[in-house]
C-alpha cells in the first residue's frame, strides 16, 4: 500500500503511476519466484547473518502481500489504523478513508507477472 497527499498526486501523476507500476510488477515477480530466490537477490545485510532464516521469514510473509497490487477497503482501514499508531501526522489527521482510498493507478498498471 502506498500513501501520499492528494497534492503530490495532482502535481506528479506520472511519477505516481510509475511507482505503482513498479510495485505491481514487483508483486507479480514475487508471486512467480520462490522465497529462496527472493532472499538471494536481497542485500546480504538483510539476512542479519542467517540466510536460511531470512528465506523462511520471506516465505512466511509472502501471503501477506497483494499478488496484483489491489487492496481491499478493509485492508486499507487496517493499514490506516496501524499508520495512525506509528505516524503522528496520520494519527492527528481527520479524513474520510473512503474518500481518499483509490485503486485508479493500479487499474492502469500493466500486469505484474514476469
Biopython code that builds the backbone (N, CA, C, O; Angstrom):
import numpy as np
from Bio.PDB.StructureBuilder import StructureBuilder

atoms = [
    (1, "UNK", "N", (0.844, -1.165, 0.000)),
    (1, "UNK", "CA", (0.000, 0.000, 0.000)),
    (1, "UNK", "C", (0.895, 1.235, 0.000)),
    (1, "UNK", "O", (1.853, 1.332, 0.767)),
    (2, "UNK", "N", (0.571, 2.136, -0.842)),
    (2, "UNK", "CA", (1.260, 3.417, -0.886)),
    (2, "UNK", "C", (0.318, 4.489, -0.382)),
    (2, "UNK", "O", (-0.888, 4.442, -0.625)),
    (3, "UNK", "N", (0.874, 5.439, 0.313)),
    (3, "UNK", "CA", (0.034, 6.573, 0.670)),
    (3, "UNK", "C", (0.822, 7.856, 0.473)),
    (3, "UNK", "O", (2.030, 7.915, 0.699)),
    (4, "UNK", "N", (0.104, 8.871, 0.048)),
    (4, "UNK", "CA", (0.693, 10.176, -0.200)),
    (4, "UNK", "C", (-0.417, 11.220, -0.107)),
    (4, "UNK", "O", (-1.575, 10.898, 0.161)),
    (5, "UNK", "N", (-0.048, 12.440, -0.329)),
    (5, "UNK", "CA", (-1.049, 13.505, -0.282)),
    (5, "UNK", "C", (-1.695, 13.685, -1.649)),
    (5, "UNK", "O", (-1.071, 13.406, -2.673)),
    (6, "UNK", "N", (-2.924, 14.143, -1.672)),
    (6, "UNK", "CA", (-3.553, 14.451, -2.956)),
    (6, "UNK", "C", (-2.744, 15.490, -3.744)),
    (6, "UNK", "O", (-2.685, 15.439, -4.973)),
    (7, "UNK", "N", (-2.127, 16.424, -3.030)),
    (7, "UNK", "CA", (-1.324, 17.448, -3.716)),
    (7, "UNK", "C", (-0.153, 16.819, -4.469)),
    (7, "UNK", "O", (0.155, 17.235, -5.586)),
    (8, "UNK", "N", (0.499, 15.825, -3.874)),
    (8, "UNK", "CA", (1.614, 15.166, -4.557)),
    (8, "UNK", "C", (1.114, 14.456, -5.810)),
    (8, "UNK", "O", (1.718, 14.564, -6.877)),
    (9, "UNK", "N", (0.010, 13.729, -5.673)),
    (9, "UNK", "CA", (-0.535, 13.002, -6.824)),
    (9, "UNK", "C", (-0.929, 13.970, -7.930)),
    (9, "UNK", "O", (-0.645, 13.725, -9.103)),
    (10, "UNK", "N", (-1.579, 15.063, -7.564)),
    (10, "UNK", "CA", (-2.006, 16.052, -8.554)),
    (10, "UNK", "C", (-0.811, 16.673, -9.271)),
    (10, "UNK", "O", (-0.854, 16.903, -10.479)),
    (11, "UNK", "N", (0.238, 16.939, -8.532)),
    (11, "UNK", "CA", (1.423, 17.560, -9.113)),
    (11, "UNK", "C", (2.296, 16.549, -9.868)),
    (11, "UNK", "O", (3.008, 16.921, -10.800)),
    (12, "UNK", "N", (2.241, 15.273, -9.469)),
    (12, "UNK", "CA", (3.137, 14.250, -10.017)),
    (12, "UNK", "C", (2.396, 12.987, -10.461)),
    (12, "UNK", "O", (2.741, 11.899, -9.999)),
    (13, "UNK", "N", (1.404, 13.085, -11.330)),
    (13, "UNK", "CA", (0.648, 11.886, -11.693)),
    (13, "UNK", "C", (1.497, 10.840, -12.416)),
    (13, "UNK", "O", (1.289, 9.642, -12.221)),
    (14, "UNK", "N", (2.437, 11.263, -13.236)),
    (14, "UNK", "CA", (3.283, 10.292, -13.953)),
    (14, "UNK", "C", (4.226, 9.566, -12.990)),
    (14, "UNK", "O", (4.448, 8.362, -13.119)),
    (15, "UNK", "N", (4.770, 10.298, -12.037)),
    (15, "UNK", "CA", (5.629, 9.678, -11.033)),
    (15, "UNK", "C", (4.823, 8.701, -10.188)),
    (15, "UNK", "O", (5.284, 7.596, -9.899)),
    (16, "UNK", "N", (3.629, 9.104, -9.794)),
    (16, "UNK", "CA", (2.762, 8.234, -9.015)),
    (16, "UNK", "C", (2.453, 6.962, -9.789)),
    (16, "UNK", "O", (2.527, 5.866, -9.233)),
    (17, "UNK", "N", (2.105, 7.095, -11.071)),
    (17, "UNK", "CA", (1.798, 5.919, -11.881)),
    (17, "UNK", "C", (3.021, 5.031, -12.046)),
    (17, "UNK", "O", (2.908, 3.806, -11.985)),
    (18, "UNK", "N", (4.180, 5.628, -12.252)),
    (18, "UNK", "CA", (5.411, 4.841, -12.409)),
    (18, "UNK", "C", (5.727, 4.059, -11.142)),
    (18, "UNK", "O", (6.153, 2.906, -11.210)),
    (19, "UNK", "N", (5.521, 4.675, -10.005)),
    (19, "UNK", "CA", (5.767, 3.996, -8.737)),
    (19, "UNK", "C", (4.799, 2.836, -8.548)),
    (19, "UNK", "O", (5.207, 1.746, -8.148)),
    (20, "UNK", "N", (3.526, 3.061, -8.831)),
    (20, "UNK", "CA", (2.534, 1.986, -8.726)),
    (20, "UNK", "C", (2.868, 0.874, -9.718)),
    (20, "UNK", "O", (2.778, -0.305, -9.373)),
    (21, "UNK", "N", (3.246, 1.227, -10.928)),
    (21, "UNK", "CA", (3.634, 0.212, -11.918)),
    (21, "UNK", "C", (4.771, -0.653, -11.394)),
    (21, "UNK", "O", (4.752, -1.874, -11.550)),
    (22, "UNK", "N", (5.766, -0.017, -10.770)),
    (22, "UNK", "CA", (6.912, -0.761, -10.236)),
    (22, "UNK", "C", (6.477, -1.695, -9.110)),
    (22, "UNK", "O", (6.933, -2.836, -9.035)),
    (23, "UNK", "N", (5.603, -1.215, -8.242)),
    (23, "UNK", "CA", (5.112, -2.072, -7.164)),
    (23, "UNK", "C", (4.332, -3.257, -7.711)),
    (23, "UNK", "O", (4.533, -4.387, -7.265)),
    (24, "UNK", "N", (3.448, -3.018, -8.665)),
    (24, "UNK", "CA", (2.653, -4.102, -9.245)),
    (24, "UNK", "C", (3.562, -5.120, -9.928)),
    (24, "UNK", "O", (3.366, -6.327, -9.790)),
    (25, "UNK", "N", (4.543, -4.635, -10.656)),
    (25, "UNK", "CA", (5.483, -5.545, -11.320)),
    (25, "UNK", "C", (6.265, -6.355, -10.282)),
    (25, "UNK", "O", (6.435, -7.564, -10.442)),
    (26, "UNK", "N", (6.737, -5.702, -9.228)),
    (26, "UNK", "CA", (7.463, -6.403, -8.167)),
    (26, "UNK", "C", (6.613, -7.436, -7.465)),
    (26, "UNK", "O", (7.082, -8.539, -7.184)),
    (27, "UNK", "N", (5.363, -7.093, -7.175)),
    (27, "UNK", "CA", (4.459, -8.046, -6.535)),
    (27, "UNK", "C", (4.212, -9.254, -7.431)),
    (27, "UNK", "O", (4.176, -10.388, -6.953)),
    (28, "UNK", "N", (4.043, -9.014, -8.718)),
    (28, "UNK", "CA", (3.873, -10.124, -9.661)),
    (28, "UNK", "C", (5.100, -11.002, -9.711)),
    (28, "UNK", "O", (4.994, -12.228, -9.754)),
    (29, "UNK", "N", (6.269, -10.377, -9.705)),
    (29, "UNK", "CA", (7.521, -11.138, -9.724)),
    (29, "UNK", "C", (7.626, -12.013, -8.477)),
    (29, "UNK", "O", (8.025, -13.175, -8.550)),
    (30, "UNK", "N", (7.262, -11.436, -7.335)),
    (30, "UNK", "CA", (7.332, -12.199, -6.086)),
    (30, "UNK", "C", (6.428, -13.429, -6.127)),
    (30, "UNK", "O", (6.766, -14.465, -5.554)),
    (31, "UNK", "N", (5.288, -13.324, -6.797)),
    (31, "UNK", "CA", (4.355, -14.447, -6.879)),
    (31, "UNK", "C", (4.908, -15.601, -7.714)),
    (31, "UNK", "O", (4.501, -16.750, -7.542)),
    (32, "UNK", "N", (5.824, -15.294, -8.605)),
    (32, "UNK", "CA", (6.328, -16.326, -9.516)),
    (32, "UNK", "C", (7.743, -16.786, -9.173)),
    (32, "UNK", "O", (8.376, -17.468, -9.979)),
    (33, "UNK", "N", (8.247, -16.432, -8.008)),
    (33, "UNK", "CA", (9.581, -16.844, -7.581)),
    (33, "UNK", "C", (9.533, -17.356, -6.145)),
    (33, "UNK", "O", (8.686, -16.952, -5.348)),
    (34, "UNK", "N", (10.454, -18.246, -5.843)),
    (34, "UNK", "CA", (10.489, -18.828, -4.503)),
    (34, "UNK", "C", (11.074, -17.839, -3.502)),
    (34, "UNK", "O", (11.758, -16.883, -3.868)),
    (35, "UNK", "N", (10.789, -18.093, -2.244)),
    (35, "UNK", "CA", (11.342, -17.238, -1.192)),
    (35, "UNK", "C", (12.867, -17.294, -1.200)),
    (35, "UNK", "O", (13.524, -16.304, -0.879)),
    (36, "UNK", "N", (13.431, -18.439, -1.562)),
    (36, "UNK", "CA", (14.883, -18.568, -1.639)),
    (36, "UNK", "C", (15.448, -17.682, -2.755)),
    (36, "UNK", "O", (16.495, -17.057, -2.587)),
    (37, "UNK", "N", (14.746, -17.634, -3.899)),
    (37, "UNK", "CA", (15.188, -16.760, -4.996)),
    (37, "UNK", "C", (15.118, -15.296, -4.585)),
    (37, "UNK", "O", (16.017, -14.510, -4.885)),
    (38, "UNK", "N", (14.051, -14.943, -3.902)),
    (38, "UNK", "CA", (13.900, -13.558, -3.448)),
    (38, "UNK", "C", (15.018, -13.221, -2.467)),
    (38, "UNK", "O", (15.644, -12.166, -2.575)),
    (39, "UNK", "N", (15.268, -14.109, -1.516)),
    (39, "UNK", "CA", (16.306, -13.873, -0.497)),
    (39, "UNK", "C", (17.672, -13.695, -1.135)),
    (39, "UNK", "O", (18.454, -12.851, -0.697)),
    (40, "UNK", "N", (17.971, -14.479, -2.166)),
    (40, "UNK", "CA", (19.281, -14.381, -2.826)),
    (40, "UNK", "C", (19.500, -13.024, -3.476)),
    (40, "UNK", "O", (20.639, -12.570, -3.591)),
    (41, "UNK", "N", (18.421, -12.372, -3.903)),
    (41, "UNK", "CA", (18.553, -11.078, -4.566)),
    (41, "UNK", "C", (18.612, -9.892, -3.602)),
    (41, "UNK", "O", (18.957, -8.780, -4.002)),
    (42, "UNK", "N", (18.285, -10.125, -2.370)),
    (42, "UNK", "CA", (18.278, -9.044, -1.387)),
    (42, "UNK", "C", (19.695, -8.811, -0.870)),
    (42, "UNK", "O", (20.528, -9.717, -0.895)),
    (43, "UNK", "N", (19.963, -7.599, -0.405)),
    (43, "UNK", "CA", (21.296, -7.325, 0.164)),
    (43, "UNK", "C", (21.614, -8.275, 1.314)),
    (43, "UNK", "O", (20.746, -8.586, 2.129)),
    (44, "UNK", "N", (22.847, -8.729, 1.376)),
    (44, "UNK", "CA", (23.293, -9.689, 2.393)),
    (44, "UNK", "C", (22.949, -9.237, 3.811)),
    (44, "UNK", "O", (22.572, -10.055, 4.650)),
    (45, "UNK", "N", (23.077, -7.936, 4.079)),
    (45, "UNK", "CA", (22.834, -7.459, 5.448)),
    (45, "UNK", "C", (21.374, -7.628, 5.879)),
    (45, "UNK", "O", (21.088, -7.621, 7.076)),
    (46, "UNK", "N", (20.453, -7.780, 4.936)),
    (46, "UNK", "CA", (19.058, -8.003, 5.306)),
    (46, "UNK", "C", (18.886, -9.328, 6.037)),
    (46, "UNK", "O", (17.990, -9.466, 6.869)),
    (47, "UNK", "N", (19.739, -10.304, 5.733)),
    (47, "UNK", "CA", (19.641, -11.624, 6.347)),
    (47, "UNK", "C", (20.191, -11.641, 7.771)),
    (47, "UNK", "O", (20.000, -12.622, 8.489)),
    (48, "UNK", "N", (20.855, -10.595, 8.181)),
    (48, "UNK", "CA", (21.420, -10.498, 9.537)),
    (48, "UNK", "C", (22.230, -11.731, 9.910)),
    (48, "UNK", "O", (22.198, -12.190, 11.052)),
    (49, "UNK", "N", (22.965, -12.264, 8.920)),
    (49, "UNK", "CA", (23.854, -13.388, 9.178)),
    (49, "UNK", "C", (23.203, -14.756, 9.109)),
    (49, "UNK", "O", (23.881, -15.760, 9.327)),
    (50, "UNK", "N", (21.926, -14.831, 8.818)),
    (50, "UNK", "CA", (21.246, -16.132, 8.759)),
    (50, "UNK", "C", (20.358, -16.184, 7.513)),
    (50, "UNK", "O", (19.161, -15.905, 7.577)),
    (51, "UNK", "N", (20.959, -16.540, 6.391)),
    (51, "UNK", "CA", (20.269, -16.550, 5.103)),
    (51, "UNK", "C", (19.084, -17.525, 5.120)),
    (51, "UNK", "O", (18.036, -17.231, 4.546)),
    (52, "UNK", "N", (19.244, -18.685, 5.774)),
    (52, "UNK", "CA", (18.152, -19.663, 5.816)),
    (52, "UNK", "C", (16.942, -19.112, 6.574)),
    (52, "UNK", "O", (15.809, -19.239, 6.111)),
    (53, "UNK", "N", (17.180, -18.507, 7.728)),
    (53, "UNK", "CA", (16.093, -17.917, 8.498)),
    (53, "UNK", "C", (15.443, -16.779, 7.722)),
    (53, "UNK", "O", (14.223, -16.619, 7.749)),
    (54, "UNK", "N", (16.251, -15.997, 7.038)),
    (54, "UNK", "CA", (15.717, -14.897, 6.232)),
    (54, "UNK", "C", (14.801, -15.437, 5.129)),
    (54, "UNK", "O", (13.727, -14.887, 4.885)),
    (55, "UNK", "N", (15.225, -16.505, 4.470)),
    (55, "UNK", "CA", (14.395, -17.126, 3.436)),
    (55, "UNK", "C", (13.070, -17.618, 3.996)),
    (55, "UNK", "O", (12.028, -17.464, 3.359)),
    (56, "UNK", "N", (13.108, -18.208, 5.183)),
    (56, "UNK", "CA", (11.869, -18.676, 5.826)),
    (56, "UNK", "C", (10.966, -17.503, 6.186)),
    (56, "UNK", "O", (9.746, -17.587, 6.043)),
    (57, "UNK", "N", (11.565, -16.408, 6.653)),
    (57, "UNK", "CA", (10.735, -15.254, 7.011)),
    (57, "UNK", "C", (10.058, -14.682, 5.769)),
    (57, "UNK", "O", (8.914, -14.234, 5.837)),
    (58, "UNK", "N", (10.745, -14.694, 4.656)),
    (58, "UNK", "CA", (10.125, -14.243, 3.403)),
    (58, "UNK", "C", (8.986, -15.192, 3.023)),
    (58, "UNK", "O", (7.890, -14.744, 2.688)),
    (59, "UNK", "N", (9.244, -16.490, 3.074)),
    (59, "UNK", "CA", (8.214, -17.485, 2.721)),
    (59, "UNK", "C", (6.976, -17.302, 3.601)),
    (59, "UNK", "O", (5.848, -17.374, 3.113)),
    (60, "UNK", "N", (7.188, -17.067, 4.893)),
    (60, "UNK", "CA", (6.058, -16.921, 5.811)),
    (60, "UNK", "C", (5.308, -15.610, 5.622)),
    (60, "UNK", "O", (4.125, -15.524, 5.950)),
    (61, "UNK", "N", (5.974, -14.593, 5.101)),
    (61, "UNK", "CA", (5.296, -13.301, 4.922)),
    (61, "UNK", "C", (4.695, -13.117, 3.531)),
    (61, "UNK", "O", (3.888, -12.209, 3.333)),
    (62, "UNK", "N", (5.068, -13.959, 2.559)),
    (62, "UNK", "CA", (4.548, -13.802, 1.196)),
    (62, "UNK", "C", (3.021, -13.748, 1.123)),
    (62, "UNK", "O", (2.482, -12.960, 0.345)),
    (63, "UNK", "N", (2.307, -14.559, 1.907)),
    (63, "UNK", "CA", (0.835, -14.482, 1.823)),
    (63, "UNK", "C", (0.257, -13.136, 2.236)),
    (63, "UNK", "O", (-0.899, -12.846, 1.927)),
    (64, "UNK", "N", (1.023, -12.319, 2.918)),
    (64, "UNK", "CA", (0.504, -11.018, 3.347)),
    (64, "UNK", "C", (0.575, -9.975, 2.244)),
    (64, "UNK", "O", (-0.008, -8.900, 2.382)),
    (65, "UNK", "N", (1.271, -10.264, 1.157)),
    (65, "UNK", "CA", (1.414, -9.311, 0.055)),
    (65, "UNK", "C", (0.309, -9.511, -0.976)),
    (65, "UNK", "O", (-0.059, -10.639, -1.301)),
    (66, "UNK", "N", (-0.199, -8.426, -1.472)),
    (66, "UNK", "CA", (-1.179, -8.490, -2.551)),
    (66, "UNK", "C", (-0.486, -9.048, -3.793)),
    (66, "UNK", "O", (0.609, -8.601, -4.132)),
    (67, "UNK", "N", (-1.096, -10.006, -4.471)),
    (67, "UNK", "CA", (-0.450, -10.542, -5.683)),
    (67, "UNK", "C", (-0.510, -9.587, -6.871)),
    (67, "UNK", "O", (0.258, -9.734, -7.821)),
    (68, "UNK", "N", (-1.414, -8.612, -6.825)),
    (68, "UNK", "CA", (-1.604, -7.749, -8.001)),
    (68, "UNK", "C", (-1.669, -6.255, -7.664)),
    (68, "UNK", "O", (-1.974, -5.436, -8.531)),
    (69, "UNK", "N", (-1.387, -5.907, -6.426)),
    (69, "UNK", "CA", (-1.409, -4.509, -6.032)),
    (69, "UNK", "C", (-2.748, -4.029, -5.507)),
    (69, "UNK", "O", (-2.863, -2.891, -5.052)),
    (70, "UNK", "N", (-3.752, -4.870, -5.564)),
    (70, "UNK", "CA", (-5.075, -4.470, -5.077)),
    (70, "UNK", "C", (-5.129, -4.612, -3.561)),
    (70, "UNK", "O", (-4.475, -5.475, -2.974)),
    (71, "UNK", "N", (-5.907, -3.765, -2.958)),
    (71, "UNK", "CA", (-6.011, -3.694, -1.511)),
    (71, "UNK", "C", (-7.482, -3.510, -1.193)),
    (71, "UNK", "O", (-8.097, -2.558, -1.674)),
    (72, "UNK", "N", (-8.056, -4.386, -0.405)),
    (72, "UNK", "CA", (-9.472, -4.248, -0.081)),
    (72, "UNK", "C", (-9.693, -3.012, 0.792)),
    (72, "UNK", "O", (-8.766, -2.505, 1.423)),
    (73, "UNK", "N", (-10.915, -2.550, 0.814)),
    (73, "UNK", "CA", (-11.251, -1.418, 1.694)),
    (73, "UNK", "C", (-10.943, -1.786, 3.144)),
    (73, "UNK", "O", (-10.416, -0.970, 3.901)),
    (74, "UNK", "N", (-11.272, -3.005, 3.520)),
    (74, "UNK", "CA", (-10.988, -3.452, 4.884)),
    (74, "UNK", "C", (-9.478, -3.428, 5.142)),
    (74, "UNK", "O", (-9.035, -3.004, 6.209)),
    (75, "UNK", "N", (-8.699, -3.880, 4.169)),
    (75, "UNK", "CA", (-7.247, -3.837, 4.307)),
    (75, "UNK", "C", (-6.735, -2.412, 4.439)),
    (75, "UNK", "O", (-5.817, -2.145, 5.215)),
    (76, "UNK", "N", (-7.324, -1.506, 3.687)),
    (76, "UNK", "CA", (-6.931, -0.100, 3.777)),
    (76, "UNK", "C", (-7.271, 0.462, 5.158)),
    (76, "UNK", "O", (-6.503, 1.249, 5.712)),
    (77, "UNK", "N", (-8.407, 0.067, 5.711)),
    (77, "UNK", "CA", (-8.790, 0.534, 7.044)),
    (77, "UNK", "C", (-7.828, 0.001, 8.104)),
    (77, "UNK", "O", (-7.457, 0.721, 9.031)),
    (78, "UNK", "N", (-7.430, -1.256, 7.965)),
    (78, "UNK", "CA", (-6.468, -1.832, 8.915)),
    (78, "UNK", "C", (-5.126, -1.109, 8.806)),
    (78, "UNK", "O", (-4.519, -0.761, 9.819)),
    (79, "UNK", "N", (-4.667, -0.886, 7.575)),
    (79, "UNK", "CA", (-3.403, -0.168, 7.381)),
    (79, "UNK", "C", (-3.489, 1.232, 7.979)),
    (79, "UNK", "O", (-2.534, 1.711, 8.591)),
    (80, "UNK", "N", (-4.621, 1.877, 7.803)),
    (80, "UNK", "CA", (-4.809, 3.225, 8.370)),
    (80, "UNK", "C", (-4.707, 3.190, 9.890)),
    (80, "UNK", "O", (-4.071, 4.057, 10.489)),
    (81, "UNK", "N", (-5.326, 2.198, 10.513)),
    (81, "UNK", "CA", (-5.243, 2.083, 11.980)),
    (81, "UNK", "C", (-3.800, 1.871, 12.435)),
    (81, "UNK", "O", (-3.365, 2.458, 13.426)),
    (82, "UNK", "N", (-3.068, 1.041, 11.716)),
    (82, "UNK", "CA", (-1.660, 0.805, 12.060)),
    (82, "UNK", "C", (-0.846, 2.088, 11.876)),
    (82, "UNK", "O", (-0.054, 2.452, 12.745)),
    (83, "UNK", "N", (-1.041, 2.770, 10.746)),
    (83, "UNK", "CA", (-0.301, 4.007, 10.485)),
    (83, "UNK", "C", (-0.605, 5.077, 11.530)),
    (83, "UNK", "O", (0.284, 5.822, 11.941)),
    (84, "UNK", "N", (-1.845, 5.148, 11.952)),
    (84, "UNK", "CA", (-2.212, 6.125, 12.990)),
    (84, "UNK", "C", (-1.415, 5.896, 14.261)),
    (84, "UNK", "O", (-1.087, 6.842, 14.978)),
    (85, "UNK", "N", (-1.107, 4.643, 14.535)),
    (85, "UNK", "CA", (-0.358, 4.298, 15.739)),
    (85, "UNK", "C", (1.091, 4.756, 15.655)),
    (85, "UNK", "O", (1.671, 5.184, 16.653)),
    (86, "UNK", "N", (1.676, 4.664, 14.457)),
    (86, "UNK", "CA", (3.107, 4.919, 14.308)),
    (86, "UNK", "C", (3.463, 6.268, 13.696)),
    (86, "UNK", "O", (4.607, 6.707, 13.811)),
    (87, "UNK", "N", (2.530, 6.922, 13.061)),
    (87, "UNK", "CA", (2.824, 8.184, 12.388)),
    (87, "UNK", "C", (1.949, 9.278, 12.979)),
    (87, "UNK", "O", (0.747, 9.311, 12.717)),
    (88, "UNK", "N", (2.528, 10.174, 13.770)),
    (88, "UNK", "CA", (1.730, 11.225, 14.408)),
    (88, "UNK", "C", (0.932, 12.069, 13.420)),
    (88, "UNK", "O", (-0.177, 12.499, 13.736)),
    (89, "UNK", "N", (1.474, 12.310, 12.234)),
    (89, "UNK", "CA", (0.748, 13.113, 11.244)),
    (89, "UNK", "C", (-0.529, 12.405, 10.799)),
    (89, "UNK", "O", (-1.560, 13.047, 10.598)),
    (90, "UNK", "N", (-0.460, 11.093, 10.647)),
    (90, "UNK", "CA", (-1.650, 10.322, 10.267)),
    (90, "UNK", "C", (-2.597, 10.233, 11.465)),
    (90, "UNK", "O", (-3.814, 10.342, 11.319)),
    (91, "UNK", "N", (-2.021, 10.035, 12.646)),
    (91, "UNK", "CA", (-2.833, 9.904, 13.851)),
    (91, "UNK", "C", (-3.648, 11.130, 14.168)),
    (91, "UNK", "O", (-4.764, 11.020, 14.676)),
    (92, "UNK", "N", (-3.107, 12.306, 13.874)),
    (92, "UNK", "CA", (-3.827, 13.539, 14.201)),
    (92, "UNK", "C", (-4.669, 14.059, 13.037)),
    (92, "UNK", "O", (-5.433, 15.008, 13.208)),
    (93, "UNK", "N", (-4.542, 13.463, 11.879)),
    (93, "UNK", "CA", (-5.289, 13.930, 10.712)),
    (93, "UNK", "C", (-6.725, 13.413, 10.752)),
    (93, "UNK", "O", (-6.983, 12.274, 11.140)),
    (94, "UNK", "N", (-7.637, 14.267, 10.348)),
    (94, "UNK", "CA", (-9.043, 13.877, 10.244)),
    (94, "UNK", "C", (-9.392, 13.788, 8.765)),
    (94, "UNK", "O", (-9.407, 14.798, 8.061)),
    (95, "UNK", "N", (-9.668, 12.594, 8.304)),
    (95, "UNK", "CA", (-10.081, 12.428, 6.917)),
    (95, "UNK", "C", (-10.929, 11.178, 6.779)),
    (95, "UNK", "O", (-10.900, 10.288, 7.629)),
    (96, "UNK", "N", (-11.668, 11.132, 5.715)),
    (96, "UNK", "CA", (-12.554, 10.016, 5.425)),
    (96, "UNK", "C", (-11.819, 9.063, 4.490)),
    (96, "UNK", "O", (-11.614, 9.371, 3.316)),
    (97, "UNK", "N", (-11.427, 7.914, 5.009)),
    (97, "UNK", "CA", (-10.658, 6.946, 4.226)),
    (97, "UNK", "C", (-11.394, 6.550, 2.943)),
    (97, "UNK", "O", (-10.762, 6.337, 1.908)),
    (98, "UNK", "N", (-12.703, 6.453, 3.005)),
    (98, "UNK", "CA", (-13.476, 6.076, 1.821)),
    (98, "UNK", "C", (-13.331, 7.087, 0.691)),
    (98, "UNK", "O", (-13.474, 6.739, -0.481)),
    (99, "UNK", "N", (-13.042, 8.356, 1.046)),
    (99, "UNK", "CA", (-12.879, 9.387, 0.021)),
    (99, "UNK", "C", (-11.440, 9.507, -0.470)),
    (99, "UNK", "O", (-11.180, 10.168, -1.475)),
    (100, "UNK", "N", (-10.508, 8.875, 0.230)),
    (100, "UNK", "CA", (-9.102, 9.023, -0.149)),
    (100, "UNK", "C", (-8.505, 7.760, -0.749)),
    (100, "UNK", "O", (-7.493, 7.833, -1.446)),
    (101, "UNK", "N", (-9.097, 6.625, -0.499)),
    (101, "UNK", "CA", (-8.595, 5.347, -0.991)),
    (101, "UNK", "C", (-8.975, 5.183, -2.460)),
    (101, "UNK", "O", (-10.119, 5.425, -2.845)),
    (102, "UNK", "N", (-8.003, 4.767, -3.276)),
    (102, "UNK", "CA", (-8.291, 4.545, -4.691)),
    (102, "UNK", "C", (-7.416, 3.436, -5.261)),
    (102, "UNK", "O", (-6.284, 3.231, -4.824)),
    (103, "UNK", "N", (-7.951, 2.740, -6.223)),
    (103, "UNK", "CA", (-7.182, 1.767, -6.996)),
    (103, "UNK", "C", (-7.012, 2.252, -8.427)),
    (103, "UNK", "O", (-6.656, 1.469, -9.308)),
    (104, "UNK", "N", (-7.259, 3.526, -8.667)),
    (104, "UNK", "CA", (-7.199, 4.074, -10.022)),
    (104, "UNK", "C", (-5.842, 3.847, -10.676)),
    (104, "UNK", "O", (-5.775, 3.548, -11.868)),
    (105, "UNK", "N", (-4.765, 3.984, -9.916)),
    (105, "UNK", "CA", (-3.438, 3.796, -10.505)),
    (105, "UNK", "C", (-3.146, 2.317, -10.731)),
    (105, "UNK", "O", (-2.491, 1.953, -11.708)),
    (106, "UNK", "N", (-3.631, 1.463, -9.826)),
    (106, "UNK", "CA", (-3.462, 0.020, -10.034)),
    (106, "UNK", "C", (-4.235, -0.422, -11.268)),
    (106, "UNK", "O", (-3.772, -1.278, -12.021)),
    (107, "UNK", "N", (-5.410, 0.160, -11.475)),
    (107, "UNK", "CA", (-6.214, -0.177, -12.652)),
    (107, "UNK", "C", (-5.456, 0.114, -13.960)),
    (107, "UNK", "O", (-5.676, -0.561, -14.966)),
    (108, "UNK", "N", (-4.581, 1.100, -13.945)),
    (108, "UNK", "CA", (-3.826, 1.483, -15.145)),
    (108, "UNK", "C", (-2.487, 0.766, -15.259)),
    (108, "UNK", "O", (-1.833, 0.845, -16.298)),
    (109, "UNK", "N", (-2.075, 0.072, -14.211)),
    (109, "UNK", "CA", (-0.757, -0.576, -14.216)),
    (109, "UNK", "C", (-0.775, -1.820, -15.096)),
    (109, "UNK", "O", (-1.750, -2.572, -15.102)),
    (110, "UNK", "N", (0.314, -2.031, -15.839)),
    (110, "UNK", "CA", (0.416, -3.275, -16.615)),
    (110, "UNK", "C", (0.467, -4.460, -15.666)),
    (110, "UNK", "O", (0.853, -4.307, -14.508)),
    (111, "UNK", "N", (0.087, -5.632, -16.137)),
    (111, "UNK", "CA", (0.140, -6.846, -15.335)),
    (111, "UNK", "C", (1.550, -7.036, -14.805)),
    (111, "UNK", "O", (2.524, -6.722, -15.489)),
    (112, "UNK", "N", (1.661, -7.549, -13.592)),
    (112, "UNK", "CA", (2.954, -7.621, -12.934)),
    (112, "UNK", "C", (3.720, -8.909, -13.096)),
    (112, "UNK", "O", (4.824, -9.010, -12.561)),
    (113, "UNK", "N", (3.223, -9.877, -13.780)),
    (113, "UNK", "CA", (3.938, -11.165, -13.885)),
    (113, "UNK", "C", (5.087, -11.091, -14.879)),
    (113, "UNK", "O", (4.982, -10.476, -15.940)),
    (114, "UNK", "N", (6.186, -11.735, -14.506)),
    (114, "UNK", "CA", (7.369, -11.828, -15.398)),
    (114, "UNK", "C", (7.490, -13.224, -15.931)),
    (114, "UNK", "O", (8.411, -13.515, -16.695)),
]
sb = StructureBuilder()
sb.init_structure("model")
sb.init_model(0)
sb.init_chain("A")
sb.init_seg("    ")
for serial, (resi, resn, name, xyz) in enumerate(atoms, 1):
    if name == "N":
        sb.init_residue(resn, " ", resi, " ")
    sb.init_atom(name, np.array(xyz, "f"), 0.0, 1.0, " ", f" {name:<3s}", serial, name[0])
structure = sb.get_structure()
